[in-house]
Amino acid sequence: MWFGRRWLVVALGFLLFLCVARLGTDFVSHTAGSDPWASTFRFFSGAVSPSFTDQNPSLPADAEPFFSRLGGDLLRTVRYALIATSLAIPAGLILGFFASEQWWPANRSRVLFQFIRWPVRISLALMRSIHELIWAIFFLSAFGDAPFSACLALALPFTGTLAKVFSELIDEQNRSAKLVVTAVGGSGAQGFLSTIFPMALPDLVSYSLYRFECGLRSSAVLGFIGVETIGLSINRSFENGYYGEVWTALYVLIATVLLIEGLGHLTRKRMTQGRTREITPQASEEQLRKTAPRDWFLRSSAVAWAAVIVMAFTLGKPLVTPMLEGQRLERLSRFLTKLTPDPIAPEKSVSTWSERGEAWSEGASGVLPWLAERWENPGKEALTNTLAMSVAAIILAGLLAFALVPWGARSLANQNPLGVAMSGGRFLKGLGFVVRGFFVLTRAVPEYLYAFLLVGLMGPSAWPLIIALALHNVGILGRLWTEVVENQGEKIPRSVLQVGGSRGQGYLGALAPMSLNRFVLFFFYRWESCVREATVLGMLGISSLGYYISIQQNFREYDDILFYTLLGAMMVILGDLLSDLVRRKMRVGRRE
């Protein structure tokens, strides 16, 4: 094998070294404020004294109470996340089938189907490579200030992400059961639907609940560009120095994430463990059907989710704000005009297709020179900085998450890990609760707020953004990787413990190698997210793609915004190709 697990570790270490060399080792900028610790102390003091009333003394007496306003913001946050996720899941499932290798037949016609699979994967990569904030900027400009724009901005990248992860979770399932079905005369579709899909279903449901959790955070972050969510309340309170209000809103958001986390764990546990059937000798088919085990929690949860989604669509402010058709079309036309590269914009003297073709390379005013100018200054440097920040952040997050997973996995951090009695169980059970709490808290806070605080503490440099991304992704990778470990079969790791191995040896010697392919799957998925987030966090004034996007946003230069956005999208698409290649090679190595 030209690429294996050891070489993967070496490559990640080398990439981290290159990123540090590119970004420098000046972790604290000398341009930081004269006394950054004072504002930092004031901010964290709000954590122990959250506000239950408005801190603004100038509000009128008849103003809406603080908790009432905060509750409304939270409901809108949940509503937008619910609508976006409910739209993205079915679309992601359908597109995930077409992007999956398992769906296509394993014969000579497979080559032809690759012409369908790869265009689908590239389209999905383009959808998810653009951050929700940038989608929201585009849609708000095109359609106006409406919940429709916020929901669409969340649903598009969520569809791309869900389809990618769904397809790769399906690809990672064991193919032996499907081969048995097809060997006895079943079709490929029958083999897929009766074996591969049911085996992948617990992971698909678990990830869908996690994506809704991500939707809550993303919906909150939209508040930083003016959408009425809990993020807008946090942003206003933070800018005014009302840190007690900020922490109250954060606690409310964290509590909501904890609720979704608990529901997701319980649902996944019910789906993976199942219930045993009471076998009756010589039972008829009708008796077998009646005695089939049924989990009423899962059924009632599905009904409750369906009811809540219907309420999200029907209650509250209409998704589409009333507007005259002419005004809507005029607004959309203005946006598309500004989105078109300046040399071939409709407002120029370019009216025919031949003239537009000539405009691509016509002297210094053509499109190609226009693109080259923006690539040389500042596109190339901004793209390199964005790539370096995202790679450094995900490698740091991956190393820390890999070290914490065995102490956070419920199957290991207890008195009887994998059914084997061992000492130190009570302490490790408490440690596991702390580690899982750390994962929840680190991922519950949006990267933007982490970065905003760290930039104020450390000064404007790349490392506050890297630390912010790493902190957030430790929680996400820790959550996803612990679930992968908990879902693994217990036979092999249990044998390690039964012959005297420790929990750590069971993890490193059995569970981690068994889970490595899925570890890599989620690692690359989160790296793509780091690229998107590094782009957006550049809006805080750091020289990445987002910094120049924010500058052009002030002048409504949407063609320039699109150019810098597509640079980041190209990087995500290349990362998707690399991810597919690495996982394919690792699967080959595992079979060998």
C-alpha distance (Angstrom), angle and dihedral (degrees) to the residues before:
residue distance angle dihedral
M1 . . .
W2 3.78 . .
F3 3.80 90.5 .
G4 3.80 127.4 34.4
R5 3.76 143.4 152.0
R6 3.81 95.9 -78.8
W7 3.79 92.1 48.5
L8 3.79 89.1 49.4
V9 3.81 90.7 58.6
V10 3.82 91.7 46.1
A11 3.80 91.1 49.1
L12 3.82 92.3 51.3
G13 3.81 91.2 50.5
F14 3.81 91.0 49.9
L15 3.80 91.6 48.5
L16 3.80 90.9 51.4
F17 3.82 89.6 52.3
L18 3.82 91.0 51.3
C19 3.81 91.3 49.6
V20 3.80 92.6 51.4
A21 3.81 89.7 48.2
R22 3.81 89.9 51.4
L23 3.80 98.1 45.0
G24 3.80 97.7 35.6
T25 3.79 130.6 -131.8
D26 3.80 97.7 -93.3
F27 3.80 94.7 118.0
V28 3.82 94.1 169.7
S29 3.78 114.9 47.2
H30 3.80 117.7 -134.5
T31 3.80 88.5 -138.0
A32 3.79 92.0 67.9
G33 3.79 118.9 125.1
S34 3.78 120.6 -78.7
D35 3.79 93.6 -109.1
P36 3.82 110.1 16.2
W37 3.82 91.9 158.1
A38 3.80 93.1 66.6
S39 3.81 95.0 60.2
T40 3.80 90.1 40.3
F41 3.80 90.8 53.3
R42 3.81 90.4 48.7
F43 3.79 90.4 50.4
F44 3.81 95.2 50.9
S45 3.79 92.0 42.4
G46 3.79 85.5 65.8
A47 3.81 87.9 63.6
V48 3.81 91.6 68.9
S49 3.79 94.7 38.8
P50 3.82 108.1 39.7
S51 3.75 116.7 -179.9
F52 3.81 122.6 -111.3
T53 3.80 93.9 -176.3
D54 3.80 136.3 39.7
Q55 3.81 112.7 -72.4
N56 3.79 92.3 -159.7
P57 3.84 105.4 99.8
S58 3.81 93.5 -165.9
L59 3.81 96.7 64.9
P60 3.82 114.5 117.1
A61 3.80 118.6 -108.2
D62 3.81 93.1 -112.1
A63 3.83 93.8 52.6
E64 3.80 117.5 128.0
P65 3.84 109.9 -88.8
F66 3.81 116.8 -102.3
F67 3.80 97.3 -115.4
S68 3.79 92.4 45.4
R69 3.80 90.7 53.0
L70 3.81 91.4 44.2
G71 3.82 90.9 49.4
G72 3.79 91.2 52.5
D73 3.81 90.7 50.0
L74 3.81 90.6 50.0
L75 3.81 92.7 49.3
R76 3.80 90.8 51.8
T77 3.81 89.6 47.9
V78 3.80 91.4 52.3
R79 3.79 92.2 43.4
Y80 3.80 94.9 53.7
A81 3.81 90.8 45.9
L82 3.82 92.0 49.2
I83 3.79 94.5 49.0
A84 3.81 93.7 45.6
T85 3.81 93.7 46.8
S86 3.81 93.8 45.4
L87 3.80 89.1 53.7
A88 3.80 94.6 43.7
I89 3.84 99.1 48.8
P90 3.84 99.2 63.4
A91 3.80 91.7 38.7
G92 3.81 91.0 47.7
L93 3.81 91.8 47.9
I94 3.80 93.2 52.7
L95 3.80 94.3 44.6
G96 3.81 90.1 42.4
F97 3.81 90.0 60.7
F98 3.80 91.0 55.6
A99 3.81 91.6 46.1
S100 3.81 93.0 49.6
E101 3.81 124.1 95.3
Q102 3.80 91.6 -149.0
W103 3.80 92.4 63.7
W104 3.81 95.5 59.4
P105 3.83 122.3 76.4
A106 3.81 118.3 -100.8
N107 3.81 97.6 -127.4
R108 3.78 138.9 91.2
S109 3.80 92.3 -70.6
R110 3.82 87.9 63.5
V111 3.81 89.5 88.8
L112 3.79 90.2 60.0
F113 3.79 92.1 51.3
Q114 3.80 89.9 56.1
F115 3.80 86.5 71.5
I116 3.80 86.1 64.7
R117 3.80 98.7 37.7
W118 3.79 98.5 52.3
P119 3.82 97.7 47.0
V120 3.82 87.1 50.8
R121 3.82 91.6 50.3
I122 3.81 92.1 47.9
S123 3.82 91.2 48.6
L124 3.80 90.0 50.1
A125 3.79 90.7 49.0
L126 3.80 90.2 52.3
M127 3.82 91.4 50.0
R128 3.81 95.4 51.4
S129 3.80 96.5 36.2
I130 3.81 91.6 73.1
H131 3.80 112.6 76.8
E132 3.79 121.5 -121.2
L133 3.81 90.7 -116.4
I134 3.80 91.8 56.9
W135 3.81 92.1 44.7
A136 3.81 87.0 50.7
I137 3.81 91.7 50.2
F138 3.81 89.6 53.0
F139 3.82 96.0 44.4
L140 3.78 95.3 43.9
S141 3.78 88.5 52.5
A142 3.80 92.6 46.3
F143 3.82 101.8 40.2
G144 3.79 105.8 17.2
D145 3.78 135.2 -119.4
A146 3.80 102.6 -34.8
P147 3.83 137.8 127.0
F148 3.80 85.8 -113.8
S149 3.81 90.6 69.1
A150 3.81 92.5 49.0
C151 3.82 93.9 48.0
L152 3.80 93.1 45.9
A153 3.81 91.2 47.9
L154 3.82 88.9 55.6
A155 3.81 97.8 39.4
L156 3.81 98.3 54.0
P157 3.84 99.1 57.6
F158 3.82 90.2 36.3
T159 3.81 89.7 57.1
G160 3.79 91.2 52.1
T161 3.80 92.4 47.3
L162 3.80 95.5 45.4
A163 3.80 92.7 47.7
K164 3.81 91.8 50.3
V165 3.80 94.9 47.8
F166 3.82 93.1 41.0
S167 3.80 91.4 52.3
E168 3.80 93.3 48.1
L169 3.80 93.8 45.4
I170 3.81 87.4 53.0
D171 3.81 91.2 47.7
E172 3.81 91.4 53.2
Q173 3.83 93.4 59.0
N174 3.81 118.8 107.1
R175 3.81 111.2 -96.1
S176 3.83 98.2 -154.8
A177 3.84 96.0 91.3
K178 3.80 91.2 49.8
L179 3.82 90.5 50.9
V180 3.80 90.0 53.3
V181 3.81 91.4 54.0
T182 3.80 93.5 47.6
A183 3.83 91.5 44.2
V184 3.82 91.6 60.5
G185 3.79 93.4 50.3
G186 3.78 104.5 -81.5
S187 3.78 120.0 138.3
G188 3.77 123.4 -114.2
A189 3.80 90.9 -106.4
Q190 3.79 91.2 51.1
G191 3.78 91.1 49.7
F192 3.79 91.3 48.9
L193 3.81 96.9 46.6
S194 3.82 95.2 42.8
T195 3.81 99.4 43.9
I196 3.82 117.9 9.9
F197 3.79 98.2 40.8
P198 3.86 96.7 47.3
M199 3.81 90.5 48.3
A200 3.80 91.0 51.0
L201 3.82 95.4 42.4
P202 3.86 97.9 89.9
D203 3.81 90.4 52.3
L204 3.82 91.2 45.3
V205 3.81 92.6 51.8
S206 3.79 92.3 43.7
Y207 3.80 91.9 51.5
S208 3.81 91.6 45.9
L209 3.81 90.0 57.0
Y210 3.78 89.1 47.2
R211 3.80 89.7 51.0
F212 3.80 89.1 54.3
E213 3.80 87.2 52.5
C214 3.82 87.6 52.5
G215 3.79 88.0 48.5
L216 3.80 90.5 59.2
R217 3.79 91.2 54.9
S218 3.79 94.2 42.8
S219 3.79 91.0 47.9
A220 3.80 89.0 51.4
V221 3.82 91.8 49.7
L222 3.81 90.5 55.4
G223 3.80 85.0 70.5
F224 3.80 88.6 74.6
I225 3.81 89.5 70.8
G226 3.79 94.6 44.8
V227 3.83 105.0 -86.2
E228 3.82 110.3 141.7
T229 3.80 100.7 -109.8
I230 3.79 133.8 117.2
G231 3.81 87.8 -85.6
L232 3.79 90.5 66.7
S233 3.80 89.8 55.0
I234 3.83 91.0 48.9
N235 3.79 91.7 48.0
R236 3.82 94.3 50.7
S237 3.80 93.8 45.7
F238 3.81 91.9 46.6
E239 3.80 93.8 50.2
N240 3.82 90.7 49.7
G241 3.80 93.0 47.8
Y242 3.83 94.8 -114.2
Y243 3.80 93.1 141.9
G244 3.80 94.1 164.6
E245 3.81 89.2 62.2
V246 3.80 90.1 46.7
W247 3.80 92.8 54.9
T248 3.80 92.5 45.2
A249 3.80 89.8 55.1
L250 3.80 90.7 45.4
Y251 3.79 92.0 51.4
V252 3.80 90.1 50.4
L253 3.81 90.4 50.4
I254 3.82 92.6 46.5
A255 3.82 91.2 48.7
T256 3.80 89.6 53.1
V257 3.81 91.0 49.9
L258 3.83 89.8 49.0
L259 3.79 90.2 53.1
I260 3.82 91.6 52.5
E261 3.82 89.8 44.8
G262 3.81 92.2 54.1
L263 3.79 92.6 46.3
G264 3.80 91.1 49.2
H265 3.81 92.7 50.4
L266 3.79 92.8 48.9
T267 3.80 92.6 47.1
R268 3.80 92.8 48.3
K269 3.81 91.1 47.6
R270 3.80 92.1 52.0
M271 3.79 92.3 47.7
T272 3.82 96.6 47.0
Q273 3.81 98.5 42.2
G274 3.80 98.5 38.0
R275 3.79 123.7 175.3
T276 3.79 128.3 -77.2
R277 3.80 121.3 -116.3
E278 3.78 120.3 -125.0
I279 3.79 102.4 -124.0
T280 3.80 116.3 -143.7
P281 3.82 117.6 -164.8
Q282 3.82 113.2 -109.9
A283 3.81 91.9 0.9
S284 3.77 116.4 174.6
E285 3.79 124.1 -122.4
E286 3.80 90.3 -104.8
Q287 3.82 91.6 51.9
L288 3.81 91.1 48.7
R289 3.80 89.7 52.1
K290 3.80 92.7 50.2
T291 3.81 94.1 46.4
A292 3.80 94.2 47.3
P293 3.84 109.6 128.5
R294 3.79 113.5 -104.9
D295 3.78 126.7 -169.1
W296 3.80 107.6 -147.7
F297 3.80 91.6 -172.2
L298 3.80 91.2 62.7
R299 3.79 92.3 44.5
S300 3.79 94.4 47.9
S301 3.81 90.6 45.0
A302 3.81 90.7 54.1
V303 3.82 90.9 50.2
A304 3.82 91.2 47.1
W305 3.81 92.4 50.1
A306 3.80 90.6 49.3
A307 3.81 91.2 50.8
V308 3.81 92.7 48.3
I309 3.82 91.9 49.3
V310 3.82 91.1 51.2
M311 3.82 89.3 50.6
A312 3.81 90.5 49.9
F313 3.80 90.9 55.7
T314 3.80 96.7 43.1
L315 3.82 106.6 34.1
G316 3.79 129.1 65.5
K317 3.78 129.3 20.1
P318 3.83 113.6 -5.5
L319 3.79 112.7 -97.3
V320 3.79 91.5 -129.1
T321 3.80 116.7 49.0
P322 3.82 112.5 -135.6
M323 3.80 110.5 -102.6
L324 3.77 134.3 157.3
E325 3.80 111.5 -96.5
G326 3.79 91.5 -124.7
Q327 3.79 92.4 52.6
R328 3.81 91.4 48.5
L329 3.79 92.8 50.7
E330 3.80 91.9 45.2
R331 3.80 91.2 51.8
L332 3.79 91.8 48.3
S333 3.79 91.5 47.4
R334 3.83 92.0 52.5
F335 3.81 90.4 49.8
L336 3.81 94.0 49.5
T337 3.79 89.7 48.5
K338 3.80 91.4 54.5
L339 3.82 90.5 43.3
T340 3.82 91.8 57.3
P341 3.85 113.8 89.6
D342 3.77 108.2 -94.2
P343 3.84 98.3 -115.9
I344 3.83 92.3 58.4
A345 3.81 100.0 31.0
P346 3.83 113.3 137.4
E347 3.80 90.4 -118.5
K348 3.81 89.4 64.2
S349 3.79 122.4 83.8
V350 3.80 89.8 -92.1
S351 3.77 111.1 113.3
T352 3.81 109.6 146.2
W353 3.79 130.7 58.5
S354 3.81 91.8 -116.6
E355 3.80 91.2 53.4
R356 3.80 90.0 48.6
G357 3.80 90.0 50.8
E358 3.79 90.8 52.7
A359 3.82 90.1 48.1
W360 3.80 90.5 65.4
S361 3.80 93.0 72.6
E362 3.79 105.6 10.4
G363 3.79 107.2 134.0
A364 3.78 121.8 -72.3
S365 3.80 92.0 -30.3
G366 3.82 97.1 59.1
V367 3.78 127.2 108.5
L368 3.80 95.7 -109.8
P369 3.81 93.3 54.6
W370 3.82 87.6 44.1
L371 3.81 89.7 55.1
A372 3.81 93.0 43.5
E373 3.79 91.7 51.6
R374 3.81 92.5 53.5
W375 3.80 92.2 43.8
E376 3.79 93.9 53.3
N377 3.79 94.6 44.5
P378 2.97 115.9 51.3
G379 3.84 107.0 -26.2
K380 3.81 99.3 77.7
E381 3.79 95.5 48.9
A382 3.82 93.5 42.1
L383 3.81 91.7 50.5
T384 3.81 92.1 49.1
N385 3.81 92.0 49.8
T386 3.81 91.5 47.7
L387 3.80 91.1 50.3
A388 3.81 93.1 47.4
M389 3.83 93.2 49.2
S390 3.80 93.3 47.7
V391 3.81 94.4 47.4
A392 3.82 94.1 46.5
A393 3.82 91.4 47.9
I394 3.81 96.5 49.5
I395 3.81 93.9 45.5
L396 3.82 91.9 50.9
A397 3.81 90.4 46.2
G398 3.81 91.9 47.2
L399 3.80 94.0 51.1
L400 3.80 93.2 50.1
A401 3.81 93.8 43.3
F402 3.82 92.0 49.1
A403 3.80 89.6 53.6
L404 3.83 93.9 47.8
V405 3.83 99.8 42.5
P406 3.85 97.2 83.9
W407 3.81 90.2 52.4
G408 3.81 92.9 47.1
A409 3.82 100.1 43.6
R410 3.80 110.5 101.7
S411 3.81 91.1 -145.5
L412 3.83 90.8 62.9
A413 3.82 106.6 26.1
N414 3.81 98.4 69.8
Q415 3.81 141.7 78.6
N416 3.81 94.0 -90.1
P417 3.81 107.3 34.0
L418 3.80 109.4 -163.1
G419 3.80 88.8 -10.8
V420 3.84 95.0 -57.8
A421 3.82 117.6 121.3
M422 3.83 111.1 -125.7
S423 3.78 137.4 163.5
G424 3.80 126.1 -102.4
G425 3.77 93.1 39.8
R426 3.81 98.3 137.5
F427 3.78 93.8 50.8
L428 3.81 92.6 46.2
K429 3.79 91.4 46.9
G430 3.80 88.9 56.1
L431 3.81 90.3 44.3
G432 3.81 89.6 51.2
F433 3.80 90.2 53.4
V434 3.82 89.8 51.5
V435 3.81 93.1 47.9
R436 3.80 93.0 48.5
G437 3.80 89.1 47.3
F438 3.81 88.6 52.1
F439 3.80 89.7 52.2
V440 3.81 91.2 50.6
L441 3.80 95.4 46.6
T442 3.80 95.8 46.2
R443 3.79 94.1 50.6
A444 3.82 95.8 39.4
V445 3.81 92.4 68.1
P446 3.84 114.0 72.5
E447 3.79 117.4 -117.1
Y448 3.79 90.7 -121.4
L449 3.79 92.9 64.8
Y450 3.81 92.1 45.0
A451 3.79 89.9 51.1
F452 3.81 94.1 45.2
L453 3.79 91.9 55.3
L454 3.80 95.1 42.2
V455 3.79 92.9 49.3
G456 3.80 88.1 54.3
L457 3.82 90.3 49.4
M458 3.81 101.9 39.6
G459 3.77 101.8 25.7
P460 3.82 130.4 -115.1
S461 3.79 105.6 -44.5
A462 3.79 136.8 116.2
W463 3.80 96.1 -99.4
P464 3.82 97.9 70.7
L465 3.79 87.3 57.2
I466 3.82 91.9 46.6
I467 3.80 91.9 50.5
A468 3.82 90.6 46.7
L469 3.80 91.4 51.7
A470 3.82 92.3 44.4
L471 3.82 92.9 50.2
H472 3.78 93.0 51.0
N473 3.81 94.4 44.0
V474 3.80 93.7 48.4
G475 3.79 87.2 64.6
I476 3.79 93.3 46.8
L477 3.81 97.1 44.3
G478 3.80 90.0 43.4
R479 3.79 91.3 53.2
L480 3.81 94.8 45.7
W481 3.80 96.0 42.1
T482 3.82 94.6 47.2
E483 3.80 88.7 53.0
V484 3.81 90.1 50.8
V485 3.82 90.0 51.7
E486 3.81 92.2 46.2
N487 3.83 90.9 50.8
Q488 3.82 94.1 52.7
G489 3.79 121.9 106.9
E490 3.79 112.6 -94.5
K491 3.82 101.1 -145.2
I492 3.82 100.5 87.9
P493 3.85 99.3 37.9
R494 3.81 90.2 43.7
S495 3.81 89.6 57.1
V496 3.82 88.9 55.5
L497 3.81 90.8 54.8
Q498 3.81 93.7 43.3
V499 3.82 92.0 58.9
G500 3.81 91.8 53.0
G501 3.80 103.5 -83.5
S502 3.80 121.0 146.0
R503 3.78 126.4 -122.9
G504 3.78 89.9 -99.7
Q505 3.79 91.5 52.1
G506 3.78 90.6 48.8
Y507 3.80 88.5 52.8
L508 3.81 98.3 43.9
G509 3.79 96.1 36.2
A510 3.80 100.9 42.8
L511 3.80 119.4 -1.6
A512 3.81 97.6 46.7
P513 3.85 95.1 49.2
M514 3.81 90.2 45.0
S515 3.82 90.3 50.3
L516 3.79 99.7 38.0
N517 3.79 96.9 100.7
R518 3.80 91.3 54.6
F519 3.80 89.6 42.9
V520 3.81 87.7 57.3
L521 3.82 90.8 45.7
F522 3.81 92.5 56.7
F523 3.82 92.2 38.0
F524 3.80 92.3 59.6
Y525 3.80 91.4 41.2
R526 3.80 90.6 55.1
W527 3.80 91.1 44.8
E528 3.80 87.9 58.5
S529 3.81 87.8 51.7
C530 3.80 89.6 49.4
V531 3.81 89.6 55.2
R532 3.79 89.9 52.5
E533 3.80 93.1 44.8
A534 3.82 93.8 45.0
T535 3.81 87.0 54.8
V536 3.81 92.4 52.7
L537 3.81 96.3 40.8
G538 3.78 88.1 58.0
M539 3.82 84.7 75.8
L540 3.80 85.7 78.8
G541 3.80 88.5 72.9
I542 3.82 104.0 -85.7
S543 3.81 118.3 131.6
S544 3.80 100.4 -104.6
L545 3.78 132.0 110.9
G546 3.81 91.1 -80.7
Y547 3.79 92.4 58.8
Y548 3.80 91.5 61.8
I549 3.80 91.7 40.6
S550 3.80 89.3 57.2
I551 3.81 91.4 48.9
Q552 3.80 92.6 51.2
Q553 3.80 91.6 44.8
N554 3.81 89.4 63.3
F555 3.82 88.9 59.1
R556 3.84 94.7 38.9
E557 3.81 89.9 -120.2
Y558 3.79 95.1 157.1
D559 3.81 94.2 167.3
D560 3.81 89.6 62.0
I561 3.82 90.3 44.6
L562 3.80 89.2 52.7
F563 3.81 91.2 50.2
Y564 3.81 94.3 53.2
T565 3.81 90.5 42.2
L566 3.80 92.6 53.4
L567 3.81 90.5 49.9
G568 3.80 88.4 61.2
A569 3.81 90.6 43.0
M570 3.80 91.2 55.6
M571 3.79 89.2 53.9
V572 3.82 91.4 52.0
I573 3.82 91.6 49.1
L574 3.81 90.8 52.0
G575 3.81 88.4 48.8
D576 3.80 89.7 52.9
L577 3.81 90.9 53.0
L578 3.80 90.3 48.5
S579 3.80 91.2 48.7
D580 3.80 92.0 52.4
L581 3.82 91.5 48.3
V582 3.82 94.6 48.2
R583 3.80 94.0 47.9
R584 3.82 91.3 46.5
K585 3.82 91.4 53.0
M586 3.79 91.7 46.5
R587 3.83 91.0 51.1
V588 3.80 89.3 51.7
G589 3.79 90.3 50.2
R590 3.81 91.2 49.2
R591 3.83 92.2 52.0
E592 3.80 90.8 47.6
